[in-house]
Amino acid sequence: MKTSVTIKIDTDDLRSVTDTYLASLWHVAQANPADPFQHRDAGRLAEHIGREIISRFLRRTPPELWNHNGSTFDFHELVVAK
């Protein structure tokens, strides 16, 4: 059996879809058989979806704090010097 499946993706509505659905859309965009050198919208679609994924990841990922501190080196030198 051969069949075609059409999936409508509204890039203006990506913020409202679930993480699971967004991941599915990413796979759909990557599986798109359109030649990326011939079809500008194929790349733009993947970029829109990818940016939403990155945005969600960064929103939920706390920043690393205090990895670098102005006094860390000096403190280390004091400890090592003893």
C-alpha positions as a Markdown table, in Angstrom:
| # | Residue | x | y | z |
|---|---|---|---|---|
| 1 | Met | 0.0 | 0.0 | 0.0 |
| 2 | Lys | 1.2 | 3.5 | -0.8 |
| 3 | Thr | -0.4 | 6.5 | 0.8 |
| 4 | Ser | 0.3 | 10.2 | 1.6 |
| 5 | Val | -0.2 | 11.9 | 4.8 |
| 6 | Thr | -0.7 | 15.7 | 5.0 |
| 7 | Ile | 0.1 | 17.5 | 8.2 |
| 8 | Lys | -0.8 | 21.1 | 8.6 |
| 9 | Ile | 1.6 | 23.1 | 10.8 |
| 10 | Asp | 0.8 | 26.6 | 11.9 |
| 11 | Thr | 4.2 | 28.1 | 12.9 |
| 12 | Asp | 2.4 | 31.0 | 14.6 |
| 13 | Asp | 0.8 | 28.5 | 17.0 |
| 14 | Leu | 3.8 | 26.4 | 18.0 |
| 15 | Arg | 3.8 | 27.8 | 21.6 |
| 16 | Ser | 0.5 | 26.2 | 22.3 |
| 17 | Val | 1.3 | 22.6 | 21.3 |
| 18 | Thr | 2.5 | 20.0 | 23.7 |
| 19 | Asp | 6.1 | 19.0 | 23.9 |
| 20 | Thr | 5.3 | 15.5 | 22.5 |
| 21 | Tyr | 3.5 | 17.0 | 19.5 |
| 22 | Leu | 6.3 | 19.5 | 19.0 |
| 23 | Ala | 8.8 | 16.7 | 18.9 |
| 24 | Ser | 6.6 | 14.9 | 16.3 |
| 25 | Leu | 6.6 | 18.1 | 14.2 |
| 26 | Trp | 10.4 | 18.2 | 14.4 |
| 27 | His | 10.6 | 14.7 | 13.0 |
| 28 | Val | 8.0 | 15.6 | 10.3 |
| 29 | Ala | 10.0 | 18.7 | 9.3 |
| 30 | Gln | 13.2 | 16.7 | 9.1 |
| 31 | Ala | 11.6 | 13.8 | 7.1 |
| 32 | Asn | 10.2 | 16.3 | 4.6 |
| 33 | Pro | 11.4 | 15.0 | 1.2 |
| 34 | Ala | 11.6 | 18.6 | -0.3 |
| 35 | Asp | 15.0 | 19.5 | -1.5 |
| 36 | Pro | 16.2 | 22.2 | 1.0 |
| 37 | Phe | 18.1 | 23.9 | -1.9 |
| 38 | Gln | 15.0 | 24.2 | -3.9 |
| 39 | His | 12.3 | 24.8 | -1.3 |
| 40 | Arg | 12.9 | 27.7 | 1.1 |
| 41 | Asp | 9.9 | 27.0 | 3.2 |
| 42 | Ala | 11.2 | 23.5 | 4.1 |
| 43 | Gly | 14.2 | 25.0 | 5.9 |
| 44 | Arg | 12.1 | 27.8 | 7.4 |
| 45 | Leu | 9.6 | 25.3 | 8.8 |
| 46 | Ala | 12.4 | 23.3 | 10.5 |
| 47 | Glu | 13.9 | 26.5 | 11.8 |
| 48 | His | 10.6 | 27.7 | 13.4 |
| 49 | Ile | 10.1 | 24.3 | 15.1 |
| 50 | Gly | 13.7 | 24.1 | 16.2 |
| 51 | Arg | 13.7 | 27.6 | 17.7 |
| 52 | Glu | 10.5 | 26.7 | 19.7 |
| 53 | Ile | 12.2 | 23.5 | 21.0 |
| 54 | Ile | 15.3 | 25.5 | 22.0 |
| 55 | Ser | 13.2 | 28.2 | 23.6 |
| 56 | Arg | 11.4 | 25.7 | 25.7 |
| 57 | Phe | 14.6 | 24.0 | 26.8 |
| 58 | Leu | 16.2 | 27.2 | 27.8 |
| 59 | Arg | 13.1 | 28.4 | 29.6 |
| 60 | Arg | 13.1 | 25.2 | 31.8 |
| 61 | Thr | 16.9 | 25.0 | 32.3 |
| 62 | Pro | 18.2 | 27.1 | 35.1 |
| 63 | Pro | 21.5 | 28.9 | 34.4 |
| 64 | Glu | 24.7 | 27.7 | 36.0 |
| 65 | Leu | 25.6 | 30.2 | 38.7 |
| 66 | Trp | 28.9 | 30.8 | 40.2 |
| 67 | Asn | 31.0 | 28.6 | 37.9 |
| 68 | His | 33.2 | 31.6 | 37.4 |
| 69 | Asn | 33.6 | 34.2 | 40.1 |
| 70 | Gly | 36.0 | 37.1 | 40.4 |
| 71 | Ser | 37.6 | 35.8 | 43.6 |
| 72 | Thr | 37.9 | 32.1 | 42.8 |
| 73 | Phe | 41.3 | 32.3 | 41.3 |
| 74 | Asp | 42.7 | 34.5 | 44.2 |
| 75 | Phe | 41.1 | 32.2 | 46.8 |
| 76 | His | 42.6 | 29.2 | 45.1 |
| 77 | Glu | 46.1 | 30.8 | 45.1 |
| 78 | Leu | 45.8 | 31.5 | 48.8 |
| 79 | Val | 44.9 | 27.9 | 49.6 |
| 80 | Val | 47.7 | 26.5 | 47.4 |
| 81 | Ala | 50.3 | 28.9 | 48.8 |
| 82 | Lys | 49.8 | 27.6 | 52.3 |
